[in-house]
């Protein structure tokens, strides 16, 4: 990642997104925040997560994207930032692929 401030914001966003999902999701699936990408100008953040069971990925992603406004409100009350970045959510396919490779190597 880039600057120290980017790293701080990324870590804070991971923590707050994890709290937000734990409070707001329906509890049918487990949503785990795996990483965040913060733009160099700190104005955009992409939050990546994994979902168990995998069959709930699409509903979880839809929930996350629908909840962007609520998440920004959550950030306003929990983050000490002068400017709130635009936030987007994505399934972390990199993490999913890594887990699949680990599973294959354990079987081999």
Phi, psi and omega in degrees: 000176185272247188288166176299321180296320176301316180297316179299315181294319179301314180294318179296317180296320178300313182297310183292322178295320177300315177298315182300312180297320180298323181279321192260340183285163186283352178083357179287327179236161177258117178256121181241121177285125186255328180192167176224146172245126179248130180293154181302329179273004177065015183263353180220138178228132174248125182252123181257142179214162174245159184226134173235135352291156184301333181297346179262008182302310184296311177300323179294318178296317177300316177301312182299314181294322176293333186269007183304317180296315178296322179294320176299320177297319177299317178298318180304321183271346184241345183249139176263089181223141177289323183232128176273127181286161169289134185242138173226158182238146177214152171289137180273088180289334176298315178294319179299316179295321179298317179296321179296317178296317177301317181297316180295319182289330176290326179286330185283000000 
